[in-house]
Amino acid sequence: MDSRPLFLYNGVFPMSKNDSLTAAPGAGRRLTEAPLNTPLRIVGILGGEGVRRRLLALGFHKDDLIQLESQAILSGPVLVRNLTSDIRVALGRGVAQKVLVEAGDEPS
């Protein structure tokens, strides 16, 4: 019997639960609660497979250093800079709330 998955998601094989950015309980705080312009390290994602897959496609990986550059006062997107790969991405507030971060060191 063939052990390959029966379907693909946008040309990507489904990830196992252990391959993802899932977070340990009590790890870090939400990205939307983090201070602006401070290096942060991604420690996990509080979402389903779709959210994890989307963030991986945008270049956000576990242990990447990021920086919250701006956010709207009440709602709306937040601008996040990935210091590891030097890209800037606007994330919706709902997705940003699912990213868990902790204080990170300055990149060398």
Secondary structure, 3 states (H helix, E strand, C coil): CCCCCCCCECCECCCCHHHCCECCCCCCEEHHHCCCCCEEEEEEECCCHHHHHHHHHCCCCCCCEEEEEEECCCCCCEEEEECCCCEEEEECHHHHCCEEEEECCCCC
